[in-house]
Amino acid sequence: MIQMGYILVAVWITALGEVTGEAVDYFVDPHECWQEAVWEMEVSEPGVSFTCVLDGLTLEQLDLQ
């Protein structure tokens, strides 16, 4: 996998048990993404969690033959 960056996502579970989430921001540096995730967790309402998801491409996606 060729790493492109990191997507900061917010995730929560609804009362019906559905996992929902949305992208919040994009980072090139994983440490900056994690720092922002920790800050967002500190200031957000209870029940919302934040994490960083690796964004990248596989060789199959690049179609390099």
mmCIF file of the N, C-alpha and C atoms, coordinates in Angstrom:
data_MODEL
# 
_entry.id   MODEL 
# 
loop_
_atom_site.group_PDB 
_atom_site.id 
_atom_site.type_symbol 
_atom_site.label_atom_id 
_atom_site.label_alt_id 
_atom_site.label_comp_id 
_atom_site.label_asym_id 
_atom_site.label_entity_id 
_atom_site.label_seq_id 
_atom_site.pdbx_PDB_ins_code 
_atom_site.Cartn_x 
_atom_site.Cartn_y 
_atom_site.Cartn_z 
_atom_site.occupancy 
_atom_site.B_iso_or_equiv 
_atom_site.pdbx_formal_charge 
_atom_site.auth_seq_id 
_atom_site.auth_comp_id 
_atom_site.auth_asym_id 
_atom_site.auth_atom_id 
_atom_site.pdbx_PDB_model_num 
ATOM 1   N N  . MET A 1 1  ? 0.844   -1.176 0.000   1.00 0.00 ? 1  MET A N  1 
ATOM 2   C CA . MET A 1 1  ? 0.000   0.000  0.000   1.00 0.00 ? 1  MET A CA 1 
ATOM 3   C C  . MET A 1 1  ? 0.891   1.240  0.000   1.00 0.00 ? 1  MET A C  1 
ATOM 4   N N  . ILE A 1 2  ? 0.520   2.191  -0.785  1.00 0.00 ? 2  ILE A N  1 
ATOM 5   C CA . ILE A 1 2  ? 1.189   3.490  -0.812  1.00 0.00 ? 2  ILE A CA 1 
ATOM 6   C C  . ILE A 1 2  ? 0.375   4.430  0.073   1.00 0.00 ? 2  ILE A C  1 
ATOM 7   N N  . GLN A 1 3  ? 0.975   4.871  1.171   1.00 0.00 ? 3  GLN A N  1 
ATOM 8   C CA . GLN A 1 3  ? 0.267   5.734  2.108   1.00 0.00 ? 3  GLN A CA 1 
ATOM 9   C C  . GLN A 1 3  ? 0.194   7.152  1.567   1.00 0.00 ? 3  GLN A C  1 
ATOM 10  N N  . MET A 1 4  ? -1.013  7.697  1.561   1.00 0.00 ? 4  MET A N  1 
ATOM 11  C CA . MET A 1 4  ? -1.234  9.054  1.074   1.00 0.00 ? 4  MET A CA 1 
ATOM 12  C C  . MET A 1 4  ? -1.406  10.036 2.229   1.00 0.00 ? 4  MET A C  1 
ATOM 13  N N  . GLY A 1 5  ? -2.092  9.614  3.277   1.00 0.00 ? 5  GLY A N  1 
ATOM 14  C CA . GLY A 1 5  ? -2.369  10.480 4.411   1.00 0.00 ? 5  GLY A CA 1 
ATOM 15  C C  . GLY A 1 5  ? -3.295  9.788  5.382   1.00 0.00 ? 5  GLY A C  1 
ATOM 16  N N  . TYR A 1 6  ? -3.940  10.587 6.223   1.00 0.00 ? 6  TYR A N  1 
ATOM 17  C CA . TYR A 1 6  ? -4.817  10.066 7.271   1.00 0.00 ? 6  TYR A CA 1 
ATOM 18  C C  . TYR A 1 6  ? -6.093  10.891 7.323   1.00 0.00 ? 6  TYR A C  1 
ATOM 19  N N  . ILE A 1 7  ? -7.211  10.206 7.440   1.00 0.00 ? 7  ILE A N  1 
ATOM 20  C CA . ILE A 1 7  ? -8.508  10.869 7.515   1.00 0.00 ? 7  ILE A CA 1 
ATOM 21  C C  . ILE A 1 7  ? -8.981  10.822 8.964   1.00 0.00 ? 7  ILE A C  1 
ATOM 22  N N  . LEU A 1 8  ? -9.246  11.994 9.527   1.00 0.00 ? 8  LEU A N  1 
ATOM 23  C CA . LEU A 1 8  ? -9.825  12.071 10.868  1.00 0.00 ? 8  LEU A CA 1 
ATOM 24  C C  . LEU A 1 8  ? -11.322 11.853 10.726  1.00 0.00 ? 8  LEU A C  1 
ATOM 25  N N  . VAL A 1 9  ? -11.849 10.841 11.419  1.00 0.00 ? 9  VAL A N  1 
ATOM 26  C CA . VAL A 1 9  ? -13.273 10.548 11.326  1.00 0.00 ? 9  VAL A CA 1 
ATOM 27  C C  . VAL A 1 9  ? -13.919 10.605 12.709  1.00 0.00 ? 9  VAL A C  1 
ATOM 28  N N  . ALA A 1 10 ? -15.175 11.031 12.725  1.00 0.00 ? 10 ALA A N  1 
ATOM 29  C CA . ALA A 1 10 ? -16.001 11.004 13.935  1.00 0.00 ? 10 ALA A CA 1 
ATOM 30  C C  . ALA A 1 10 ? -16.955 9.830  13.795  1.00 0.00 ? 10 ALA A C  1 
ATOM 31  N N  . VAL A 1 11 ? -17.116 9.049  14.864  1.00 0.00 ? 11 VAL A N  1 
ATOM 32  C CA . VAL A 1 11 ? -17.953 7.855  14.827  1.00 0.00 ? 11 VAL A CA 1 
ATOM 33  C C  . VAL A 1 11 ? -18.852 7.843  16.055  1.00 0.00 ? 11 VAL A C  1 
ATOM 34  N N  . TRP A 1 12 ? -20.101 7.424  15.862  1.00 0.00 ? 12 TRP A N  1 
ATOM 35  C CA . TRP A 1 12 ? -21.023 7.275  16.981  1.00 0.00 ? 12 TRP A CA 1 
ATOM 36  C C  . TRP A 1 12 ? -22.019 6.174  16.649  1.00 0.00 ? 12 TRP A C  1 
ATOM 37  N N  . ILE A 1 13 ? -22.669 5.644  17.667  1.00 0.00 ? 13 ILE A N  1 
ATOM 38  C CA . ILE A 1 13 ? -23.680 4.596  17.502  1.00 0.00 ? 13 ILE A CA 1 
ATOM 39  C C  . ILE A 1 13 ? -25.033 5.188  17.853  1.00 0.00 ? 13 ILE A C  1 
ATOM 40  N N  . THR A 1 14 ? -25.998 5.026  16.950  1.00 0.00 ? 14 THR A N  1 
ATOM 41  C CA . THR A 1 14 ? -27.339 5.567  17.186  1.00 0.00 ? 14 THR A CA 1 
ATOM 42  C C  . THR A 1 14 ? -28.085 4.692  18.184  1.00 0.00 ? 14 THR A C  1 
ATOM 43  N N  . ALA A 1 15 ? -29.238 5.168  18.629  1.00 0.00 ? 15 ALA A N  1 
ATOM 44  C CA . ALA A 1 15 ? -30.074 4.417  19.571  1.00 0.00 ? 15 ALA A CA 1 
ATOM 45  C C  . ALA A 1 15 ? -30.549 3.096  18.965  1.00 0.00 ? 15 ALA A C  1 
ATOM 46  N N  . LEU A 1 16 ? -30.591 2.998  17.645  1.00 0.00 ? 16 LEU A N  1 
ATOM 47  C CA . LEU A 1 16 ? -30.998 1.766  16.971  1.00 0.00 ? 16 LEU A CA 1 
ATOM 48  C C  . LEU A 1 16 ? -29.829 0.811  16.762  1.00 0.00 ? 16 LEU A C  1 
ATOM 49  N N  . GLY A 1 17 ? -28.640 1.202  17.227  1.00 0.00 ? 17 GLY A N  1 
ATOM 50  C CA . GLY A 1 17 ? -27.471 0.338  17.097  1.00 0.00 ? 17 GLY A CA 1 
ATOM 51  C C  . GLY A 1 17 ? -26.713 0.487  15.786  1.00 0.00 ? 17 GLY A C  1 
ATOM 52  N N  . GLU A 1 18 ? -27.049 1.495  15.004  1.00 0.00 ? 18 GLU A N  1 
ATOM 53  C CA . GLU A 1 18 ? -26.351 1.720  13.731  1.00 0.00 ? 18 GLU A CA 1 
ATOM 54  C C  . GLU A 1 18 ? -25.080 2.524  13.975  1.00 0.00 ? 18 GLU A C  1 
ATOM 55  N N  . VAL A 1 19 ? -23.986 2.058  13.386  1.00 0.00 ? 19 VAL A N  1 
ATOM 56  C CA . VAL A 1 19 ? -22.726 2.787  13.489  1.00 0.00 ? 19 VAL A CA 1 
ATOM 57  C C  . VAL A 1 19 ? -22.705 3.831  12.383  1.00 0.00 ? 19 VAL A C  1 
ATOM 58  N N  . THR A 1 20 ? -22.501 5.078  12.759  1.00 0.00 ? 20 THR A N  1 
ATOM 59  C CA . THR A 1 20 ? -22.513 6.189  11.821  1.00 0.00 ? 20 THR A CA 1 
ATOM 60  C C  . THR A 1 20 ? -21.204 6.952  11.963  1.00 0.00 ? 20 THR A C  1 
ATOM 61  N N  . GLY A 1 21 ? -20.769 7.565  10.890  1.00 0.00 ? 21 GLY A N  1 
ATOM 62  C CA . GLY A 1 21 ? -19.545 8.344  10.970  1.00 0.00 ? 21 GLY A CA 1 
ATOM 63  C C  . GLY A 1 21 ? -19.434 9.331  9.826   1.00 0.00 ? 21 GLY A C  1 
ATOM 64  N N  . GLU A 1 22 ? -18.488 10.249 9.985   1.00 0.00 ? 22 GLU A N  1 
ATOM 65  C CA . GLU A 1 22 ? -18.237 11.212 8.920   1.00 0.00 ? 22 GLU A CA 1 
ATOM 66  C C  . GLU A 1 22 ? -16.788 11.667 8.983   1.00 0.00 ? 22 GLU A C  1 
ATOM 67  N N  . ALA A 1 23 ? -16.244 11.963 7.817   1.00 0.00 ? 23 ALA A N  1 
ATOM 68  C CA . ALA A 1 23 ? -14.883 12.485 7.749   1.00 0.00 ? 23 ALA A CA 1 
ATOM 69  C C  . ALA A 1 23 ? -14.885 13.919 8.251   1.00 0.00 ? 23 ALA A C  1 
ATOM 70  N N  . VAL A 1 24 ? -13.873 14.254 9.049   1.00 0.00 ? 24 VAL A N  1 
ATOM 71  C CA . VAL A 1 24 ? -13.788 15.583 9.636   1.00 0.00 ? 24 VAL A CA 1 
ATOM 72  C C  . VAL A 1 24 ? -12.681 16.405 8.983   1.00 0.00 ? 24 VAL A C  1 
ATOM 73  N N  . ASP A 1 25 ? -11.521 15.785 8.776   1.00 0.00 ? 25 ASP A N  1 
ATOM 74  C CA . ASP A 1 25 ? -10.372 16.516 8.235   1.00 0.00 ? 25 ASP A CA 1 
ATOM 75  C C  . ASP A 1 25 ? -9.383  15.524 7.635   1.00 0.00 ? 25 ASP A C  1 
ATOM 76  N N  . TYR A 1 26 ? -8.369  16.050 6.955   1.00 0.00 ? 26 TYR A N  1 
ATOM 77  C CA . TYR A 1 26 ? -7.361  15.219 6.301   1.00 0.00 ? 26 TYR A CA 1 
ATOM 78  C C  . TYR A 1 26 ? -5.976  15.687 6.725   1.00 0.00 ? 26 TYR A C  1 
ATOM 79  N N  . PHE A 1 27 ? -5.089  14.744 7.006   1.00 0.00 ? 27 PHE A N  1 
ATOM 80  C CA . PHE A 1 27 ? -3.739  15.056 7.463   1.00 0.00 ? 27 PHE A CA 1 
ATOM 81  C C  . PHE A 1 27 ? -2.718  14.219 6.701   1.00 0.00 ? 27 PHE A C  1 
ATOM 82  N N  . VAL A 1 28 ? -1.547  14.768 6.515   1.00 0.00 ? 28 VAL A N  1 
ATOM 83  C CA . VAL A 1 28 ? -0.435  14.028 5.936   1.00 0.00 ? 28 VAL A CA 1 
ATOM 84  C C  . VAL A 1 28 ? 0.383   13.386 7.057   1.00 0.00 ? 28 VAL A C  1 
ATOM 85  N N  . ASP A 1 29 ? 0.508   14.077 8.175   1.00 0.00 ? 29 ASP A N  1 
ATOM 86  C CA . ASP A 1 29 ? 1.289   13.603 9.314   1.00 0.00 ? 29 ASP A CA 1 
ATOM 87  C C  . ASP A 1 29 ? 0.380   12.836 10.285  1.00 0.00 ? 29 ASP A C  1 
ATOM 88  N N  . PRO A 1 30 ? 0.691   11.576 10.580  1.00 0.00 ? 30 PRO A N  1 
ATOM 89  C CA . PRO A 1 30 ? -0.169  10.805 11.484  1.00 0.00 ? 30 PRO A CA 1 
ATOM 90  C C  . PRO A 1 30 ? -0.217  11.373 12.901  1.00 0.00 ? 30 PRO A C  1 
ATOM 91  N N  . HIS A 1 31 ? 0.859   11.994 13.353  1.00 0.00 ? 31 HIS A N  1 
ATOM 92  C CA . HIS A 1 31 ? 0.886   12.564 14.691  1.00 0.00 ? 31 HIS A CA 1 
ATOM 93  C C  . HIS A 1 31 ? -0.058  13.763 14.802  1.00 0.00 ? 31 HIS A C  1 
ATOM 94  N N  . GLU A 1 32 ? -0.117  14.584 13.767  1.00 0.00 ? 32 GLU A N  1 
ATOM 95  C CA . GLU A 1 32 ? -1.048  15.720 13.772  1.00 0.00 ? 32 GLU A CA 1 
ATOM 96  C C  . GLU A 1 32 ? -2.490  15.232 13.778  1.00 0.00 ? 32 GLU A C  1 
ATOM 97  N N  . CYS A 1 33 ? -2.758  14.175 13.036  1.00 0.00 ? 33 CYS A N  1 
ATOM 98  C CA . CYS A 1 33 ? -4.114  13.614 12.998  1.00 0.00 ? 33 CYS A CA 1 
ATOM 99  C C  . CYS A 1 33 ? -4.503  13.106 14.376  1.00 0.00 ? 33 CYS A C  1 
ATOM 100 N N  . TRP A 1 34 ? -3.612  12.360 15.022  1.00 0.00 ? 34 TRP A N  1 
ATOM 101 C CA . TRP A 1 34 ? -3.928  11.812 16.335  1.00 0.00 ? 34 TRP A CA 1 
ATOM 102 C C  . TRP A 1 34 ? -4.082  12.912 17.376  1.00 0.00 ? 34 TRP A C  1 
ATOM 103 N N  . GLN A 1 35 ? -3.258  13.948 17.293  1.00 0.00 ? 35 GLN A N  1 
ATOM 104 C CA . GLN A 1 35 ? -3.380  15.088 18.210  1.00 0.00 ? 35 GLN A CA 1 
ATOM 105 C C  . GLN A 1 35 ? -4.759  15.732 18.079  1.00 0.00 ? 35 GLN A C  1 
ATOM 106 N N  . GLU A 1 36 ? -5.206  15.910 16.840  1.00 0.00 ? 36 GLU A N  1 
ATOM 107 C CA . GLU A 1 36 ? -6.521  16.500 16.596  1.00 0.00 ? 36 GLU A CA 1 
ATOM 108 C C  . GLU A 1 36 ? -7.631  15.579 17.089  1.00 0.00 ? 36 GLU A C  1 
ATOM 109 N N  . ALA A 1 37 ? -7.473  14.268 16.909  1.00 0.00 ? 37 ALA A N  1 
ATOM 110 C CA . ALA A 1 37 ? -8.475  13.303 17.386  1.00 0.00 ? 37 ALA A CA 1 
ATOM 111 C C  . ALA A 1 37 ? -8.629  13.391 18.898  1.00 0.00 ? 37 ALA A C  1 
ATOM 112 N N  . VAL A 1 38 ? -7.519  13.486 19.620  1.00 0.00 ? 38 VAL A N  1 
ATOM 113 C CA . VAL A 1 38 ? -7.564  13.587 21.078  1.00 0.00 ? 38 VAL A CA 1 
ATOM 114 C C  . VAL A 1 38 ? -8.239  14.889 21.494  1.00 0.00 ? 38 VAL A C  1 
ATOM 115 N N  . TRP A 1 39 ? -7.892  15.997 20.837  1.00 0.00 ? 39 TRP A N  1 
ATOM 116 C CA . TRP A 1 39 ? -8.511  17.285 21.164  1.00 0.00 ? 39 TRP A CA 1 
ATOM 117 C C  . TRP A 1 39 ? -10.015 17.246 20.901  1.00 0.00 ? 39 TRP A C  1 
ATOM 118 N N  . GLU A 1 40 ? -10.418 16.677 19.762  1.00 0.00 ? 40 GLU A N  1 
ATOM 119 C CA . GLU A 1 40 ? -11.851 16.595 19.426  1.00 0.00 ? 40 GLU A CA 1 
ATOM 120 C C  . GLU A 1 40 ? -12.609 15.770 20.464  1.00 0.00 ? 40 GLU A C  1 
ATOM 121 N N  . MET A 1 41 ? -12.003 14.678 20.942  1.00 0.00 ? 41 MET A N  1 
ATOM 122 C CA . MET A 1 41 ? -12.670 13.857 21.965  1.00 0.00 ? 41 MET A CA 1 
ATOM 123 C C  . MET A 1 41 ? -12.862 14.631 23.262  1.00 0.00 ? 41 MET A C  1 
ATOM 124 N N  . GLU A 1 42 ? -11.916 15.495 23.575  1.00 0.00 ? 42 GLU A N  1 
ATOM 125 C CA . GLU A 1 42 ? -12.000 16.274 24.813  1.00 0.00 ? 42 GLU A CA 1 
ATOM 126 C C  . GLU A 1 42 ? -13.111 17.322 24.759  1.00 0.00 ? 42 GLU A C  1 
ATOM 127 N N  . VAL A 1 43 ? -13.411 17.864 23.583  1.00 0.00 ? 43 VAL A N  1 
ATOM 128 C CA . VAL A 1 43 ? -14.391 18.951 23.487  1.00 0.00 ? 43 VAL A CA 1 
ATOM 129 C C  . VAL A 1 43 ? -15.737 18.521 22.902  1.00 0.00 ? 43 VAL A C  1 
ATOM 130 N N  . SER A 1 44 ? -15.863 17.278 22.472  1.00 0.00 ? 44 SER A N  1 
ATOM 131 C CA . SER A 1 44 ? -17.118 16.841 21.857  1.00 0.00 ? 44 SER A CA 1 
ATOM 132 C C  . SER A 1 44 ? -18.099 16.344 22.912  1.00 0.00 ? 44 SER A C  1 
ATOM 133 N N  . GLU A 1 45 ? -19.332 16.153 22.469  1.00 0.00 ? 45 GLU A N  1 
ATOM 134 C CA . GLU A 1 45 ? -20.354 15.629 23.369  1.00 0.00 ? 45 GLU A CA 1 
ATOM 135 C C  . GLU A 1 45 ? -20.099 14.145 23.645  1.00 0.00 ? 45 GLU A C  1 
ATOM 136 N N  . PRO A 1 46 ? -20.559 13.641 24.782  1.00 0.00 ? 46 PRO A N  1 
ATOM 137 C CA . PRO A 1 46 ? -20.358 12.222 25.093  1.00 0.00 ? 46 PRO A CA 1 
ATOM 138 C C  . PRO A 1 46 ? -20.998 11.319 24.033  1.00 0.00 ? 46 PRO A C  1 
ATOM 139 N N  . GLY A 1 47 ? -20.335 10.217 23.754  1.00 0.00 ? 47 GLY A N  1 
ATOM 140 C CA . GLY A 1 47 ? -20.875 9.259  22.799  1.00 0.00 ? 47 GLY A CA 1 
ATOM 141 C C  . GLY A 1 47 ? -20.279 9.358  21.416  1.00 0.00 ? 47 GLY A C  1 
ATOM 142 N N  . VAL A 1 48 ? -19.496 10.400 21.143  1.00 0.00 ? 48 VAL A N  1 
ATOM 143 C CA . VAL A 1 48 ? -18.842 10.550 19.851  1.00 0.00 ? 48 VAL A CA 1 
ATOM 144 C C  . VAL A 1 48 ? -17.362 10.243 20.043  1.00 0.00 ? 48 VAL A C  1 
ATOM 145 N N  . SER A 1 49 ? -16.834 9.417  19.169  1.00 0.00 ? 49 SER A N  1 
ATOM 146 C CA . SER A 1 49 ? -15.421 9.072  19.253  1.00 0.00 ? 49 SER A CA 1 
ATOM 147 C C  . SER A 1 49 ? -14.732 9.495  17.963  1.00 0.00 ? 49 SER A C  1 
ATOM 148 N N  . PHE A 1 50 ? -13.438 9.710  18.030  1.00 0.00 ? 50 PHE A N  1 
ATOM 149 C CA . PHE A 1 50 ? -12.662 10.149 16.883  1.00 0.00 ? 50 PHE A CA 1 
ATOM 150 C C  . PHE A 1 50 ? -11.470 9.228  16.697  1.00 0.00 ? 50 PHE A C  1 
ATOM 151 N N  . THR A 1 51 ? -11.126 8.983  15.446  1.00 0.00 ? 51 THR A N  1 
ATOM 152 C CA . THR A 1 51 ? -9.949  8.180  15.143  1.00 0.00 ? 51 THR A CA 1 
ATOM 153 C C  . THR A 1 51 ? -9.391  8.590  13.787  1.00 0.00 ? 51 THR A C  1 
ATOM 154 N N  . CYS A 1 52 ? -8.180  8.148  13.523  1.00 0.00 ? 52 CYS A N  1 
ATOM 155 C CA . CYS A 1 52 ? -7.525  8.436  12.252  1.00 0.00 ? 52 CYS A CA 1 
ATOM 156 C C  . CYS A 1 52 ? -7.469  7.157  11.426  1.00 0.00 ? 52 CYS A C  1 
ATOM 157 N N  . VAL A 1 53 ? -7.883  7.253  10.180  1.00 0.00 ? 53 VAL A N  1 
ATOM 158 C CA . VAL A 1 53 ? -7.909  6.112  9.280   1.00 0.00 ? 53 VAL A CA 1 
ATOM 159 C C  . VAL A 1 53 ? -6.899  6.346  8.170   1.00 0.00 ? 53 VAL A C  1 
ATOM 160 N N  . LEU A 1 54 ? -6.082  5.339  7.913   1.00 0.00 ? 54 LEU A N  1 
ATOM 161 C CA . LEU A 1 54 ? -5.063  5.428  6.875   1.00 0.00 ? 54 LEU A CA 1 
ATOM 162 C C  . LEU A 1 54 ? -5.717  5.545  5.501   1.00 0.00 ? 54 LEU A C  1 
ATOM 163 N N  . ASP A 1 55 ? -5.257  6.474  4.700   1.00 0.00 ? 55 ASP A N  1 
ATOM 164 C CA . ASP A 1 55 ? -5.712  6.651  3.325   1.00 0.00 ? 55 ASP A CA 1 
ATOM 165 C C  . ASP A 1 55 ? -4.565  6.256  2.412   1.00 0.00 ? 55 ASP A C  1 
ATOM 166 N N  . GLY A 1 56 ? -4.825  5.369  1.484   1.00 0.00 ? 56 GLY A N  1 
ATOM 167 C CA . GLY A 1 56 ? -3.748  4.943  0.601   1.00 0.00 ? 56 GLY A CA 1 
ATOM 168 C C  . GLY A 1 56 ? -4.273  4.202  -0.610  1.00 0.00 ? 56 GLY A C  1 
ATOM 169 N N  . LEU A 1 57 ? -3.342  3.813  -1.444  1.00 0.00 ? 57 LEU A N  1 
ATOM 170 C CA . LEU A 1 57 ? -3.658  3.093  -2.678  1.00 0.00 ? 57 LEU A CA 1 
ATOM 171 C C  . LEU A 1 57 ? -2.892  1.778  -2.705  1.00 0.00 ? 57 LEU A C  1 
ATOM 172 N N  . THR A 1 58 ? -3.541  0.750  -3.207  1.00 0.00 ? 58 THR A N  1 
ATOM 173 C CA . THR A 1 58 ? -2.846  -0.502 -3.439  1.00 0.00 ? 58 THR A CA 1 
ATOM 174 C C  . THR A 1 58 ? -2.329  -0.504 -4.873  1.00 0.00 ? 58 THR A C  1 
ATOM 175 N N  . LEU A 1 59 ? -1.416  -1.396 -5.180  1.00 0.00 ? 59 LEU A N  1 
ATOM 176 C CA . LEU A 1 59 ? -0.885  -1.476 -6.538  1.00 0.00 ? 59 LEU A CA 1 
ATOM 177 C C  . LEU A 1 59 ? -1.981  -1.824 -7.539  1.00 0.00 ? 59 LEU A C  1 
ATOM 178 N N  . GLU A 1 60 ? -2.973  -2.610 -7.109  1.00 0.00 ? 60 GLU A N  1 
ATOM 179 C CA . GLU A 1 60 ? -4.091  -2.951 -8.002  1.00 0.00 ? 60 GLU A CA 1 
ATOM 180 C C  . GLU A 1 60 ? -4.887  -1.701 -8.374  1.00 0.00 ? 60 GLU A C  1 
ATOM 181 N N  . GLN A 1 61 ? -5.042  -0.786 -7.410  1.00 0.00 ? 61 GLN A N  1 
ATOM 182 C CA . GLN A 1 61 ? -5.786  0.444  -7.682  1.00 0.00 ? 61 GLN A CA 1 
ATOM 183 C C  . GLN A 1 61 ? -5.022  1.353  -8.637  1.00 0.00 ? 61 GLN A C  1 
ATOM 184 N N  . LEU A 1 62 ? -3.703  1.292  -8.583  1.00 0.00 ? 62 LEU A N  1 
ATOM 185 C CA . LEU A 1 62 ? -2.887  2.114  -9.486  1.00 0.00 ? 62 LEU A CA 1 
ATOM 186 C C  . LEU A 1 62 ? -2.848  1.531  -10.892 1.00 0.00 ? 62 LEU A C  1 
ATOM 187 N N  . ASP A 1 63 ? -3.195  0.238  -10.990 1.00 0.00 ? 63 ASP A N  1 
ATOM 188 C CA . ASP A 1 63 ? -3.217  -0.470 -12.271 1.00 0.00 ? 63 ASP A CA 1 
ATOM 189 C C  . ASP A 1 63 ? -1.848  -0.392 -12.951 1.00 0.00 ? 63 ASP A C  1 
ATOM 190 N N  . LEU A 1 64 ? -0.784  -0.644 -12.182 1.00 0.00 ? 64 LEU A N  1 
ATOM 191 C CA . LEU A 1 64 ? 0.566   -0.649 -12.725 1.00 0.00 ? 64 LEU A CA 1 
ATOM 192 C C  . LEU A 1 64 ? 0.885   -2.058 -13.216 1.00 0.00 ? 64 LEU A C  1 
ATOM 193 N N  . GLN A 1 65 ? 1.043   -2.204 -14.501 1.00 0.00 ? 65 GLN A N  1 
ATOM 194 C CA . GLN A 1 65 ? 1.341   -3.514 -15.067 1.00 0.00 ? 65 GLN A CA 1 
ATOM 195 C C  . GLN A 1 65 ? 2.540   -3.439 -15.956 1.00 0.00 ? 65 GLN A C  1 
# 
